[in-house]
Amino acid sequence: MTDTAIFVENLSKRYRIGAQQERYKTVRDSLVSALKGIVNHSRSQPKNTIWALKDISFTVQQGEVLGVIGRNGAGKSTLLKILSRITRPTTGHAQVHGRVGSLLEVGTGFHPELTGRENIYLNGAIIGMRRSEIDRKFDEIVAFAEIEKFLDTPVKRYSSGMYVRLAFAVAAHLEPEILLVDEVLAVGDAAFQKKCLGKMSEVAGGGRTVLFVSHNMTAVKRLCTRTIYLREGQINFNGDTHTAIDMYLGAFAQQLRVEFPPRPDQPIRIHQLEILNKDGQPAEGDIETSEGFCIRVMYDVNLPVRGVHAFLRIHLQEGETLLSTGDADTAPERFGERFPGRYVADIVIPPRLLGEGNYTITWSAGIPFLTNYDVELHAVSFRVLDFQTSRGEFIHNRRPGYLALDLDWNYLKTDN
């Protein structure tokens, strides 16, 4: 066990569907709940519950970089929250040997009223570092995050991009022995993601233990020596990274329509995202590239806000972003005020734009260059097939490439 950084045995986590957020409990409340749990342990499971994780076991050796992949809802984030001691398992146990740094959500562990400088020291103290250790790394953290001008500004005034930069810089530079990283890098820009991946490669090469959760298969291949493929809360495969990714991509399932739970406390919240066929009807299967399709997004504005914009990104199956679009592309005047109500937007994807392959869609909404109010990563998945008509028959067109554009070729015969 001396070389084991993480030991997980028969770990399960059950959630109650539709449960309201509980108030903070007193010691008396906690004791009463524990006694009730013992008394009711043998009773049958309530119908309105779901197992986010179900009886999983694995070990991670010191210095190992372990990838965790799977579809939305597979239990990836729940696993990291248990390892970070944010939530407790329903059954089983997990042992973590070493100081843990977590990057699970934007600004996890930050106090909004404290400045960036104060939060650096707070996060270092949380993972058990001495002040002298934090002092030694302080300048590197600030330089990496590129927030020198805002170092003494309360982080509640930071944009989401500034939050991400500082959160990653703190997690990567304060030298925790174990680093847990969720999909937060997906909200950064391309230059920042490249910078972070470079830093994570450096961290991994330095002998620290890393658990890396991502939908970006290219990053997983680059960083991880071993990968766990989670499916419906259970380990479907645990082993070679390339094999795990092949199994994950091979099990690609289309999810053409998704509804999201409301969050009235957010200024803006997505309600539904779906794929429509060329006739404007809900798609029921593969999309033919020659016919085009439509992405319909419905979202609720719960509070009056100004300057809000909606954004969509289409990703390749491996996780890389193929293209991005926002409602400002065609309606820049919409930087005005948005009043409470439900909004519906149709984004038309023209024929012969996307090549044959599997794709996912990420939604986000917020004020550009300032803050994100709502993000749903890889929420919808669909498949595009490419057929061409030849002599009255449909011929499968397997030409490579992510775009299916038909480009003009202008010929000119020369005498040479």
C-alpha positions as CSV (number, residue, x, y, z in Angstrom):
1,M,0.0,0.0,0.0
2,T,3.0,2.3,0.4
3,D,3.1,2.9,-3.4
4,T,-0.6,3.4,-3.7
5,A,-1.9,6.9,-4.0
6,I,-5.6,6.1,-4.3
7,F,-7.4,2.9,-3.2
8,V,-11.1,2.6,-4.1
9,E,-13.1,-0.5,-3.0
10,N,-16.8,-1.3,-3.8
11,L,-17.6,2.4,-4.0
12,S,-21.3,3.4,-4.7
13,K,-23.2,6.6,-4.6
14,R,-27.0,7.0,-4.6
15,Y,-28.9,10.2,-5.2
16,R,-32.5,11.0,-4.6
17,I,-34.1,12.3,-7.8
18,G,-35.8,15.7,-7.3
19,A,-34.4,16.1,-3.7
20,Q,-34.3,19.7,-2.5
21,Q,-31.0,21.1,-1.2
22,E,-30.8,20.4,2.5
23,R,-30.2,23.1,5.1
24,Y,-27.1,23.0,7.2
25,K,-27.4,20.4,9.9
26,T,-26.5,20.6,13.6
27,V,-24.6,17.9,15.3
28,R,-27.9,16.6,16.8
29,D,-29.5,16.5,13.3
30,S,-26.5,14.5,11.9
31,L,-26.7,12.0,14.8
32,V,-30.4,11.5,14.3
33,S,-29.9,11.0,10.5
34,A,-27.2,8.5,11.2
35,L,-29.4,6.5,13.6
36,K,-32.2,6.6,11.1
37,G,-29.9,5.3,8.4
38,I,-28.9,2.3,10.6
39,V,-32.6,1.5,11.4
40,N,-33.6,1.8,7.7
41,H,-30.6,0.1,6.2
42,S,-32.4,-3.1,5.5
43,R,-35.4,-1.5,4.0
44,S,-35.9,-1.5,0.2
45,Q,-34.5,1.3,-1.9
46,P,-36.9,4.2,-2.6
47,K,-38.2,4.4,-6.1
48,N,-37.1,8.0,-6.7
49,T,-33.4,7.3,-6.4
50,I,-30.6,6.7,-8.9
51,W,-27.1,5.1,-8.5
52,A,-24.5,7.6,-9.9
53,L,-21.8,5.0,-9.1
54,K,-22.3,1.3,-8.5
55,D,-19.7,-0.9,-6.8
56,I,-16.5,0.3,-8.5
57,S,-13.0,-0.7,-7.4
58,F,-9.6,0.4,-8.6
59,T,-6.2,1.6,-7.4
60,V,-3.9,4.3,-8.7
61,Q,-0.2,4.1,-8.0
62,Q,1.9,7.1,-7.0
63,G,3.1,9.1,-10.1
64,E,0.4,7.5,-12.4
65,V,-1.7,9.6,-14.7
66,L,-5.2,8.0,-14.9
67,G,-7.8,9.1,-17.4
68,V,-11.5,8.7,-16.6
69,I,-13.9,8.9,-19.6
70,G,-17.6,8.2,-20.3
71,R,-20.7,9.9,-21.5
72,N,-22.5,12.6,-19.5
73,G,-24.1,11.0,-16.4
74,A,-21.6,8.1,-16.3
75,G,-20.5,9.1,-12.8
76,K,-17.1,10.7,-13.6
77,S,-17.7,14.0,-11.6
78,T,-19.3,12.1,-8.8
79,L,-16.2,10.0,-8.4
80,L,-13.9,13.0,-8.2
81,K,-16.2,14.7,-5.7
82,I,-16.0,11.6,-3.4
83,L,-12.2,11.5,-3.8
84,S,-12.1,15.2,-3.0
85,R,-14.2,14.7,0.2
86,I,-16.9,17.0,-1.2
87,T,-19.5,14.3,-0.9
88,R,-19.6,11.0,0.9
89,P,-20.2,7.6,-0.7
90,T,-23.4,5.6,0.0
91,T,-21.4,2.3,0.3
92,G,-17.8,1.3,0.0
93,H,-14.8,3.5,0.7
94,A,-11.9,5.4,-0.9
95,Q,-8.5,6.0,0.6
96,V,-6.3,8.9,-0.7
97,H,-2.7,9.0,0.5
98,G,-1.3,12.5,0.0
99,R,-2.2,16.1,-0.3
100,V,-5.0,16.6,-2.9
101,G,-5.5,19.5,-5.2
102,S,-8.9,19.6,-7.0
103,L,-10.0,21.4,-10.1
104,L,-13.6,20.2,-10.4
105,E,-15.5,23.4,-11.3
106,V,-14.6,27.0,-12.1
107,G,-13.3,28.5,-8.9
108,T,-13.9,25.5,-6.7
109,G,-12.7,26.4,-3.2
110,F,-12.5,30.1,-3.9
111,H,-14.2,32.6,-1.5
112,P,-16.0,35.2,-3.7
113,E,-15.3,38.1,-1.2
114,L,-11.6,37.5,-1.0
115,T,-9.1,38.8,-3.6
116,G,-7.1,36.6,-6.0
117,R,-4.1,37.0,-3.7
118,E,-6.0,35.9,-0.6
119,N,-7.5,32.9,-2.4
120,I,-4.1,31.7,-3.5
121,Y,-3.1,31.5,0.2
122,L,-6.5,30.1,1.2
123,N,-6.3,27.3,-1.3
124,G,-2.7,26.5,-0.3
125,A,-3.7,26.3,3.4
126,I,-6.7,24.0,2.5
127,I,-4.4,21.4,0.9
128,G,-2.0,21.6,3.9
129,M,0.9,23.8,2.5
130,R,3.0,26.1,4.7
131,R,3.0,29.8,4.0
132,S,6.7,29.6,2.9
133,E,5.8,27.0,0.3
134,I,3.1,29.2,-1.1
135,D,5.4,32.2,-1.1
136,R,7.9,30.3,-3.2
137,K,5.3,29.5,-5.9
138,F,3.3,32.7,-5.7
139,D,5.0,34.6,-8.6
140,E,4.7,31.6,-10.9
141,I,1.0,31.2,-10.2
142,V,0.3,34.9,-10.9
143,A,2.4,34.8,-14.1
144,F,0.7,31.7,-15.4
145,A,-2.8,33.0,-14.6
146,E,-2.1,36.4,-16.2
147,I,-4.1,38.3,-13.7
148,E,-1.5,40.7,-12.3
149,K,-3.7,43.8,-12.7
150,F,-6.6,42.1,-10.8
151,L,-4.7,40.3,-8.1
152,D,-6.1,42.5,-5.3
153,T,-9.7,42.5,-6.7
154,P,-12.3,40.2,-5.1
155,V,-12.8,37.2,-7.3
156,K,-16.5,37.7,-7.4
157,R,-15.7,40.4,-10.0
158,Y,-13.6,38.0,-12.2
159,S,-14.9,36.8,-15.5
160,S,-15.2,33.0,-16.0
161,G,-12.0,33.0,-18.0
162,M,-10.1,34.7,-15.2
163,Y,-11.6,32.3,-12.7
164,V,-10.4,29.3,-14.8
165,R,-6.9,30.7,-15.3
166,L,-6.4,31.4,-11.6
167,A,-8.1,28.1,-10.4
168,F,-5.9,26.0,-12.7
169,A,-2.7,28.0,-11.9
170,V,-3.3,27.4,-8.1
171,A,-4.1,23.7,-8.5
172,A,-1.1,23.0,-10.8
173,H,1.5,25.1,-9.1
174,L,0.9,24.5,-5.4
175,E,2.3,21.0,-5.8
176,P,-0.3,18.8,-4.4
177,E,0.7,15.1,-4.4
178,I,-2.5,14.2,-6.1
179,L,-4.3,16.4,-8.7
180,L,-7.9,15.8,-9.6
181,V,-9.0,17.6,-12.8
182,D,-12.5,17.6,-14.2
183,E,-13.7,19.0,-17.6
184,V,-13.2,22.7,-16.6
185,L,-10.6,23.3,-19.2
186,A,-13.3,23.1,-21.9
187,V,-14.5,26.6,-21.0
188,G,-11.1,28.2,-21.7
189,D,-10.0,29.5,-25.0
190,A,-7.7,27.5,-27.3
191,A,-4.5,29.2,-26.3
192,F,-5.3,28.7,-22.6
193,Q,-6.2,25.0,-23.1
194,K,-2.8,24.4,-24.9
195,K,-1.0,26.2,-22.1
196,C,-2.8,24.1,-19.5
197,L,-2.1,20.8,-21.3
198,G,1.5,21.7,-21.4
199,K,1.6,22.4,-17.7
200,M,-0.3,19.1,-17.0
201,S,2.3,17.2,-19.0
202,E,4.9,18.8,-16.9
203,V,3.0,17.9,-13.7
204,A,2.6,14.3,-14.9
205,G,6.3,14.1,-15.8
206,G,7.2,15.3,-12.4
207,G,6.0,12.2,-10.6
208,R,2.7,13.5,-9.2
209,T,-0.5,11.5,-9.4
210,V,-3.2,12.8,-11.7
211,L,-6.8,11.8,-12.2
212,F,-7.9,13.5,-15.5
213,V,-11.6,13.5,-16.5
214,S,-12.2,14.8,-20.0
215,H,-14.3,14.4,-23.2
216,N,-11.2,15.5,-25.2
217,M,-9.8,12.1,-26.3
218,T,-6.7,13.7,-27.8
219,A,-5.8,15.2,-24.4
220,V,-6.5,11.8,-22.7
221,K,-4.2,10.0,-25.2
222,R,-1.5,12.6,-24.7
223,L,-1.5,12.6,-20.9
224,C,-2.8,9.3,-19.6
225,T,-0.9,6.0,-19.2
226,R,-4.1,4.2,-18.2
227,T,-7.8,5.0,-18.6
228,I,-11.0,3.9,-16.9
229,Y,-14.1,3.9,-19.1
230,L,-17.2,4.5,-17.0
231,R,-20.7,3.5,-18.3
232,E,-23.9,4.0,-16.3
233,G,-22.0,4.3,-13.0
234,Q,-19.9,1.1,-13.5
235,I,-16.4,0.4,-14.8
236,N,-16.8,-0.9,-18.3
237,F,-13.0,-1.1,-18.9
238,N,-9.9,-0.4,-16.9
239,G,-6.6,-0.6,-18.8
240,D,-4.7,0.7,-21.9
241,T,-5.8,4.2,-22.8
242,H,-6.1,3.5,-26.6
243,T,-8.2,0.5,-25.9
244,A,-10.5,2.4,-23.5
245,I,-11.0,5.2,-26.0
246,D,-11.7,2.8,-28.9
247,M,-14.4,1.1,-26.7
248,Y,-15.9,4.5,-25.7
249,L,-16.0,5.8,-29.3
250,G,-17.3,2.5,-30.5
251,A,-20.2,2.7,-28.1
252,F,-21.2,6.1,-29.4
253,A,-25.0,6.5,-29.0
254,Q,-26.9,9.4,-30.5
255,Q,-28.8,11.7,-28.1
256,L,-30.7,14.0,-30.3
257,R,-32.9,15.7,-27.7
258,V,-32.2,16.7,-24.1
259,E,-34.2,18.6,-21.5
260,F,-32.4,20.2,-18.5
261,P,-33.7,20.8,-14.9
262,P,-34.6,24.4,-14.2
263,R,-32.4,26.6,-12.0
264,P,-34.5,29.7,-11.1
265,D,-31.6,31.2,-9.2
266,Q,-29.6,31.6,-12.4
267,P,-30.2,34.6,-14.7
268,I,-30.3,32.4,-17.7
269,R,-30.8,28.6,-18.0
270,I,-31.1,26.2,-20.9
271,H,-34.4,24.3,-21.1
272,Q,-34.0,22.1,-24.1
273,L,-31.6,21.3,-26.9
274,E,-32.5,19.2,-29.9
275,I,-31.6,18.3,-33.5
276,L,-34.3,18.8,-36.2
277,N,-34.2,17.3,-39.7
278,K,-34.4,19.2,-43.0
279,D,-38.2,19.3,-42.6
280,G,-38.1,20.9,-39.2
281,Q,-39.2,17.8,-37.4
282,P,-37.3,16.1,-34.5
283,A,-34.5,14.0,-36.0
284,E,-34.9,10.3,-35.3
285,G,-31.6,9.0,-36.6
286,D,-28.6,9.8,-38.7
287,I,-28.2,13.1,-40.5
288,E,-27.4,13.1,-44.2
289,T,-24.8,15.7,-45.0
290,S,-26.5,16.6,-48.3
291,E,-29.7,17.6,-46.6
292,G,-28.5,19.8,-43.7
293,F,-30.3,20.1,-40.4
294,C,-31.2,22.5,-37.6
295,I,-30.1,22.9,-34.0
296,R,-33.0,24.2,-31.8
297,V,-32.2,25.6,-28.4
298,M,-34.8,26.8,-25.9
299,Y,-33.7,28.7,-22.8
300,D,-35.2,30.7,-20.0
301,V,-34.2,34.1,-18.9
302,N,-35.1,34.2,-15.2
303,L,-33.8,37.7,-14.3
304,P,-33.5,40.8,-16.3
305,V,-30.0,41.0,-17.7
306,R,-28.1,43.1,-20.3
307,G,-25.6,42.0,-22.9
308,V,-26.3,38.3,-22.6
309,H,-25.5,36.1,-25.6
310,A,-26.0,32.4,-26.4
311,F,-23.2,30.3,-27.8
312,L,-23.0,26.8,-29.4
313,R,-19.9,24.7,-30.1
314,I,-19.8,21.6,-32.3
315,H,-17.2,19.1,-31.3
316,L,-15.6,16.2,-33.1
317,Q,-16.2,12.8,-31.5
318,E,-12.7,13.0,-30.0
319,G,-13.6,16.2,-28.2
320,E,-11.9,18.9,-30.2
321,T,-14.0,21.9,-31.2
322,L,-14.8,22.0,-34.9
323,L,-16.7,25.3,-35.0
324,S,-18.3,27.9,-32.7
325,T,-21.3,30.1,-33.2
326,G,-23.1,32.7,-31.2
327,D,-26.3,34.7,-31.7
328,A,-24.2,37.8,-32.2
329,D,-23.0,36.4,-35.5
330,T,-26.3,37.6,-37.2
331,A,-27.8,39.9,-34.6
332,P,-25.2,42.1,-32.9
333,E,-28.0,44.4,-31.7
334,R,-29.0,41.8,-29.2
335,F,-26.5,43.1,-26.8
336,G,-29.5,44.9,-25.3
337,E,-31.5,43.9,-22.3
338,R,-33.1,40.4,-22.1
339,F,-36.4,40.3,-20.2
340,P,-37.6,37.2,-18.3
341,G,-39.3,34.6,-20.5
342,R,-38.6,31.6,-22.7
343,Y,-36.6,32.1,-25.9
344,V,-36.3,29.8,-28.9
345,A,-33.4,29.9,-31.3
346,D,-32.9,27.8,-34.5
347,I,-29.3,27.5,-35.8
348,V,-29.3,26.2,-39.4
349,I,-26.5,24.0,-40.5
350,P,-26.3,24.1,-44.3
351,P,-26.0,21.1,-46.5
352,R,-22.6,19.7,-47.2
353,L,-20.9,21.5,-44.3
354,L,-20.1,18.7,-41.8
355,G,-18.4,15.6,-43.1
356,E,-19.2,12.1,-42.1
357,G,-18.6,11.4,-38.4
358,N,-19.9,11.6,-34.9
359,Y,-20.4,15.0,-33.2
360,T,-21.5,16.6,-29.9
361,I,-22.8,20.1,-29.0
362,T,-21.9,22.3,-26.1
363,W,-24.2,25.2,-25.0
364,S,-23.2,28.2,-23.0
365,A,-24.7,31.6,-22.3
366,G,-23.3,34.7,-20.7
367,I,-21.9,38.2,-21.2
368,P,-18.9,38.0,-23.6
369,F,-15.5,38.6,-22.1
370,L,-17.1,39.0,-18.6
371,T,-19.0,35.9,-17.3
372,N,-20.7,32.7,-18.1
373,Y,-24.2,32.1,-16.6
374,D,-24.9,28.6,-17.9
375,V,-22.7,25.9,-19.5
376,E,-23.7,22.3,-20.6
377,L,-20.8,20.4,-22.1
378,H,-21.4,17.9,-24.9
379,A,-25.1,17.9,-24.1
380,V,-26.3,16.5,-27.5
381,S,-24.7,13.9,-29.7
382,F,-25.5,13.0,-33.4
383,R,-24.1,11.2,-36.4
384,V,-23.6,12.5,-39.9
385,L,-23.5,10.1,-42.9
386,D,-22.4,11.2,-46.4
387,F,-24.2,9.8,-49.4
388,Q,-24.1,10.9,-53.1
389,T,-26.4,10.1,-55.9
390,S,-24.9,8.2,-58.8
391,R,-27.0,6.8,-61.7
392,G,-30.1,6.9,-59.5
393,E,-28.5,5.1,-56.6
394,F,-27.2,6.3,-53.3
395,I,-23.5,5.7,-53.1
396,H,-21.7,5.8,-49.7
397,N,-19.0,8.6,-50.0
398,R,-16.1,7.8,-47.7
399,R,-13.8,10.6,-48.6
400,P,-11.8,11.7,-45.5
401,G,-12.1,15.0,-43.7
402,Y,-14.3,16.8,-41.2
403,L,-15.9,19.1,-43.7
404,A,-18.0,18.0,-46.7
405,L,-17.7,21.2,-48.7
406,D,-17.8,20.9,-52.5
407,L,-15.3,23.4,-53.8
408,D,-15.0,24.7,-57.3
409,W,-12.1,23.6,-59.5
410,N,-11.2,26.0,-62.2
411,Y,-9.2,24.4,-65.0
412,L,-6.9,26.1,-67.4
413,K,-5.0,24.2,-70.0
414,T,-1.5,25.5,-70.8
415,D,0.7,24.7,-73.7
416,N,3.5,23.5,-71.5
